[in-house]
Amino acid sequence: MSTKLNPLILGAGGVGSVMAHKAAQNNAVFGDITLATRSPDRAHQVVADIERLGNRQTPDHAVAVRGVDARDTQALVALIRETGAGMVMNASSTHTHMAVMEACLETRVPYLDTSVYEREEEENAPAPWYGNYEWTLKDRFAEAGVTALLSIGFDPGVVNVFCRKVLNDYVPDIDTIDILDVNAGDHGRYFATNFNPEINLREIMEDVVYWEDGRYVTIKPHSKSMEYDFPVVGRHRLFSVGHDELHSLPRYIPARRIEFWMGFGERYLTVFGVLNRLGLLSSGPVDVEGTQIAPIKMIKALLPDPASLAEGYTGEVCIGCLVNGHRDGVPTRVFIYSTCAHEACYRDVGSQAISYTTGVPAVAAALTLAQGPWNAGRMVNVEELDPDPYLHNLARLGIDWHVRHEDAGPE
């Protein structure tokens, strides 16, 4: 089975830009690309950068820019039909996902995104998060025979695929999964977030939710930490954080405990703590001399644009899954991971590694869908699918992966 490409990419921020560059680098397969956003000027700059870096594989296929509000389902339906889009790759705000999926259902066009849907002003949503919104559309996607790939960035996304790969090939009896994410890079700014501040800051502000012994456990943020000696980037301290992948993995990957950990520097935590204590991370509007303003939106406006961090960003990121369990009754421990250098990502597509490791996996998923193996004809979380053709495409597009076998220790 093959699916026509001609992707419609929604969003021209850091992740959408990477998607556009990578699709253009492979436009003999991807065909004509439409980059649509509420801010066409930004999208035009992405197209100019694609040309400047020589990232359009063949001149036979264009990269066009269109203006659209991704929350307007009918405007999206019209745009999908007008452009002949064969799939929608949603890199716009997480608040748009449900509207975009409705457009894909109406036009019967495959859909993918890189994170879970979030409703504005909603905090500490009940677990599992996918059950609140996305999974309510499962029956409709199945009845329509339309593929929807949920959350195929890196984490969530590639780490979910890693878990399936480990279960299939390395640790058939899994006890624990620790998803570890550390950015050992330096962008030279006093304080900045590597992606949308509304999302980045919220995920470390909310209560921590993880899976243990058949149920979701909730703890206070920053109340639990660990250290780990990573390949390439060395030893780092990480904190348990609530994260998207924890809200689908327990459904498809049997494990006693699944937890997400992220590394933070002392300055980052200090600044975050001050903003949080002052109430400046709230998404609820407050009255400022007669004007209603959500404090987090003001902070977002004041912080550096994540896309602006790329030039001069040094160092590497390492993200992976530390899995403990048994194989043939023998204790087994593996770390399956990828590393990415900020400078290499900048040379390739003008991006820093955080955007790169989100955008490239989505393009690899679109390619795997078009080739057939991931054209599921229904809504899926990616850990449900065969990992091998996807991981082949991921490496082909610029993100390699490795497995390190570690000492599992005594029983």
N, C-alpha and C positions, 0 to 999 in steps of 0.2 A: 504494500500500500504506500502511496506517496501523496503528500499534501503540497499544494502550491504554496510558495513562500510569499514574495512581495510583502514583507512585514510592515505593519503599522506600529511604529514605536511611539509610545506616549511618554512624554517627559524629556527634557533636554538638559537636566542637571547632570551631576557627575556620572550616575549610573546610565541614564539614557544616552549620554554622549559616548560612553564606552560601547554600549550596544550598537549604536550607529556606526562607529569606527570599525568594530569587528564584523558587522554584517557587510559593510562596504569592502573590507579586505577580502571578503568571500562572496562578492556579489554575483559571480558566475553561478553560484548556487542560490543565493538569497534573492536575486533579481532586483526589481525596483524597490527602493526603501522610502517610506514616508515618515518623517520626524514631525510629530504634532505636539503642540504645547500651547498654553495660554500666552506664552511670551515668545512670539516668532523671532524677535531679534536675537535671542539667545540661541535658538535653533539654527538660524542662519550662520552664527559664529561657529557652531559645531560643524556645519557643512564646509565652511571655509577652512577650518582646521583639518578636516578630512582631505581636502585638496592640497593643502600646504604640506601635509605629511606624506602625500602620495598613497593614501590609504584606500583609494578606490581601485579595486583589482582590474576592472575592465570599464571602459567608457560606455559600454553598451547599456548600462543600467544607471539610472539617475538616483540621487538622494534629494528628495523634494521636501519642502517645509510647508506645513499647514498650521493654521491657528485653530484650536479647539479647546473647549472646557471639558475635561475628562469626566466631570460629574453629570454632564448632559447626555443621557443615554441616546436620545433621538438624534442629536448632532453627531454622535459617534456612529450610529447606524448609517446615517447619510454619508459620512466620511469613509467608512469601510466599503460601502457600495461604490462610491465614486472612484476610489483609488484601486479597487479590485484587490484589496488586501487579502492575503491568504492566511494570515494569523495576526493576532494583536499581542504585542509585548509591552506590558504595563510597567513603566518605570516612573510613573507619576506618583503623587501622594498616596499613601496607604488609605486615605479617606475616600479614594475614588473607586476602589476595587469592585464593589457591588454594582455600581452603575455601569462599569465597563463590562462586567460579566453579563449583565442583562443585554447589552448591545451585541455581545458575541453569541448569546443564545438566539437572539432575534435574527441575526445574519448567518448563524451556523458556521462561525469562524472560530478556529482554535484560539485559546487564551493561555497566557502564562504571566506570572508576576514573581516578585522576589521576596515577599514578606506577607504576614497575615494582615487582614483588614483591621483598621482601627477607626472607631467612631470618635469624632472630635469631642473633647471634654469628658470622655469616658476614661476612668482610671480604675486599675485593679479589676478588670473584667473577669468573670468567672471562668474557670478552666473546665474543659479544654477550649481555647480561644476559637479554633476553627468551628467548633460546634455552635457558636453563637451566630455566625453569619455564613461563611463559605459553605459549610457542609449542608446547610438548609437547601442549597441548590443542587445537591448531588443527584437527586432523582430527575430533575429537569435536564441536566447535562446528559445523563444516561439515556433518557427518552429521546433526546435530540441527536444522540450519537456524536456529540461534540466533545473534543478533548479540552480539559482545563488542567494545566499543570500548576499546582499551588506552590509558591515559595521556593523558587529555584534560583536563589542567589548562592552565596557560599554558606553562611549560617544565618538563617535556614537555607537548605538546598543541598550543596555538595556534601555537607556533613551527614545529612540524611542518607544520601547515596552511599557514603562511606560506611554507615552502619549496616546497610543491606549487604555491601560487599564483604564486610567482616563476618557477618552472620553466614553468608553463603560459602566463604572460602577459608576463613581462618579460625573463628571461634563459634562453633555451632551451638554451644550452650553458654549464653551470655549471662553474667551476673550483674556487672555495672558498666555504664557508659558515662564517661566524663568528657564533655565537649569543651575543648580548650581553645581560647582565642587571645592572642597577644599581638599587639602592634608595637614592635621595638623600633619604630621609626621616629624621626624628629622633623617637624615641619617648621620649626623656628619661631612659632607664634607663642605668645604667653598663654593663651587658652583658645581652643577651637575644637569643634566636633568634626569628625571625618565624614559624616553624612548628616542628613536633615536633623537639626538640633531638636526639633519637636519630638522626633522618634528616638534619637540617640540619648537625650537626657531623660526622657520619660522611662526608658527601659531600665535605667539604673536608679530611678527615683521610686518606682513602684515596689510593692512587696515582692519578694522572691518566691516563685512557685517552681517546684521540681517534683519528679515522680519517684516514689519509694514505696515498696511493699504493697503494690496494687492501688495506690491512691496518690492524689496530689497533696503535697506538703507545702505549707506557707510559712516563711520566716521573714524577719525584718531585713531590709537592704543593708548590705555591707557587714552583715553579722557573721559571715562564714567565709573563711579564706583558706588557701592552700598555696604551696609552692611547687613548681615543676621545672625540670631542666629540659628545655626544648632543643630539638635539632636547630642548628644554625644560629638562633638568637639567644640561646643560653637560658639561665635560670631567671624566673619571674614569679612574682606574687600575683595570684588571681583571686577574684571574689565570685562567689555564687550569685548568679543573676538570673532573673526570669527571662525566658527567651522563646521565640516562636516555635522552634523545632520540638521543644518539650511537649507541645500540645498536639502533636500527631504521632511522634515516634512510639509512645507506649501502646498505641493502637495496632501497630504493625510490626514492631521489633520487640520480642519478649526479653525483658530485663527486669531485675529486681529494683534497680535504681538507675535513673537517667538524670543527669544534672549538667547545667551549663556554667562555665567559668570564664570570666574576662579579666584581662590585666589592666590595671590603672596605675598611673604614676601618682606620686604624692601631691604634686601641684594640682593635677586634674581633680583629685578627690577633695582638696581643700577649697578650690574655687566652686566646685559643684556644691559642697556643703554650705557655703555662704549663700549662694543663689537660692538653694532649697530652703534654708532657714528664713530667708527674707520673703519667701513666697513668690519669687520671681520665675519659678518653673511651673506655676499653675496654668492650666489650660482654660480655667474658668475666667470669664471677663470681670474686670473690676472697673469702677467708675473713676476716671481721671478728668476732673474739671468738666464733667458733662459728657465725656467721650468714653465709650465702653472699649476697653483694651484687654486682651488676654496677655498676661505678663510673658508667657513663653514666646509669643509672637514678637514682642519687643526684643527679647533676648536674641531670637533668631535673626532679626534685622540688624542687630549690633555686632553679632559674631561674624568672623570671616566666612565668606561663601566656601563650602567644602571643596568646590571645584577649583578655587583659587589656591589651594594648598599644594597643588601638584608640583609646580616648578620649584626646585630646590629641596624637595622632600627627600630625606636620606633614610637608609635603614631598610629593614624587612619586616614582614608580618609572617606569623606562623599560626595556622589554624588546623585543628585535627580532632580526632576522637581517640581517647585512651579507653580501651575496652578490656575488661577482665572477665574471665570465665574458664571454661574447660573445653578441651578437645580430646576425645577418646579417654575421658576420665582424668586427663593430665591438666593441672593448672596452666592457663595460657593468658598472656598479656601482650597486646599489640597497640602501637600508636600509628594510626593511619592519618597522613597529614599532607599539606601543601605549604610551600613558602613562596612569597612573592616580594621582589625588591621594588621599592617605590620608584627608584631611578629608572629601572628597566620598563616599568609600566608607563612612565612619562615619555620615554623614547618611543614606545610602541604607539600609544594613542593619546598622549598628552594628559594622562590621568595619574592620580596617586593610587596606591595599591588597594585601598579600601573600596573605592569605586570599581576598580579593575576586577577585584575578586567577587564582586556582585554582578557586574555586567557581563563578563565573559561566560560564567556558568549559564546565564539565561540564554545567550546566543548558542551555546553548545546544546542546550535543551531544545531550542527551536530547530536546530539541525537534526537532532536525534528524532524529534517528532516528525519532521518532514521525510526522513529516511524510512520511517515506518515503525521502528521498535517502540517508540514512546507515543505513538498515535493511538491512545487507549480508547478513544470514543466515549469517554466519561471523565468526571472530575477525579483527580488522583493527587495524593501527596507522593512525592517522587520516590520515597523509600518502598513504595509498592511495586516499582518497576525494575526491570533487568538493569543492573548497574553497568555492565560491561560495555555496551555500545556507547553509552553516555560518557564514561570515563575515557574511552578512546578519543571521542570528539573533544572533550575538555582539554586533554593534552595537546591535541592537534591545534587548538585555538590559543594555546599559550600558558595553560596552568597544568603543570605536571603534578604527580602525586606519588607518595612513597609509603611503605610499610616498615616500621621498626619493631622488631620483636624484642621484648624486654623481659627481665627476670620477674616471673609471677610470684616468687616468694613461696614460703611453705603454706600448706593448707591451714 
